[in-house]
Amino acid sequence: MGTKLYVGSLPYSTTEQQLTELFAQHGTVQSAKVISDRYTGQSRGFGFVEMATNEEAQKAITALNGTPLGGRTLVVNEARPQEKRPYGGGGGGGGDRGDRW
């Protein structure tokens, strides 16, 4: 199984293809994903790349972390496991506020 990397401070115009090509210079890329806003489709400025081996992942971190891309400075490090989020999305809703009949 490969090593998943977090890639932050991406230019908003970065595509998954560009991300793959950038990291492929440092090893075998198993997957690349640019995270986008679910409502607007606009890039959120970060993504994830999965490299084939830990050695290739470390090589990519060393080579790319802190380098410029499209006017921004990349942040590349090992991805942390996703935190569990409580079910539901917030929002008020329900309940008697006393101002309705």
C-alpha positions in Angstrom: 0.0 0.0 0.0 1.2 3.5 -0.8 1.7 6.5 1.3 -0.8 9.3 1.1 0.5 12.9 1.1 -1.3 16.1 1.8 -0.6 18.9 -0.7 -1.6 22.4 0.5 -1.4 25.9 -0.8 -2.2 24.8 -4.3 -3.1 27.4 -6.9 -6.9 27.2 -7.4 -6.4 26.5 -11.1 -4.4 23.3 -10.4 -5.9 20.1 -12.1 -5.5 16.5 -10.9 -3.5 15.9 -14.1 -1.0 18.7 -13.2 -0.7 17.3 -9.7 0.0 13.8 -11.0 2.6 15.1 -13.4 4.3 17.2 -10.7 4.6 14.2 -8.3 5.4 11.7 -11.0 8.8 13.3 -11.3 9.6 11.8 -7.9 8.1 8.3 -8.1 5.0 6.4 -9.1 1.7 8.2 -8.4 -1.1 5.8 -7.6 -3.7 8.6 -7.3 -4.1 12.4 -7.2 -7.1 14.3 -6.0 -7.7 18.1 -5.9 -10.4 18.8 -3.3 -13.1 21.1 -4.5 -16.1 22.8 -2.8 -19.1 20.6 -3.1 -21.5 23.5 -3.9 -19.4 25.7 -6.2 -17.0 23.1 -7.7 -14.1 25.6 -7.0 -10.8 24.1 -5.9 -10.3 24.5 -2.1 -6.5 24.9 -2.7 -5.4 21.5 -1.4 -5.3 17.9 -2.4 -3.9 14.5 -1.8 -1.4 12.3 -3.7 -0.8 8.7 -3.0 2.7 7.5 -3.9 3.5 3.8 -4.5 6.1 3.5 -1.7 7.1 5.3 1.4 10.5 6.0 0.0 9.0 7.8 -3.1 6.7 9.7 -0.8 9.6 10.9 1.3 11.5 11.9 -1.8 8.5 13.9 -3.1 8.1 15.7 0.3 11.8 16.6 0.4 11.7 17.8 -3.2 8.4 19.7 -3.3 7.7 21.0 0.2 8.3 24.8 0.2 8.6 25.1 -3.6 6.7 27.7 -5.6 3.9 26.7 -7.9 1.7 29.3 -9.6 2.7 32.1 -7.2 2.0 30.0 -4.1 4.4 28.0 -1.8 3.5 24.3 -1.7 3.0 22.5 1.6 3.7 18.8 1.2 3.6 16.3 4.1 2.3 13.0 5.1 -1.5 13.0 5.3 -3.0 12.4 8.7 -6.1 10.1 9.1 -9.3 12.0 8.6 -11.0 13.0 11.8 -14.4 11.6 12.6 -17.0 14.3 12.3 -20.2 14.2 14.2 -23.2 13.3 12.2 -25.3 16.2 10.8 -24.3 19.5 9.4 -25.3 21.9 12.1 -27.9 24.5 11.4 -30.7 25.4 13.9 -33.9 23.7 12.9 -36.6 22.3 15.1 -37.5 23.1 18.6 -40.0 25.4 20.0 -38.6 28.9 20.3 -41.8 30.3 21.8 -42.3 32.8 19.0 -44.7 30.6 16.9 -48.2 29.3 17.5 
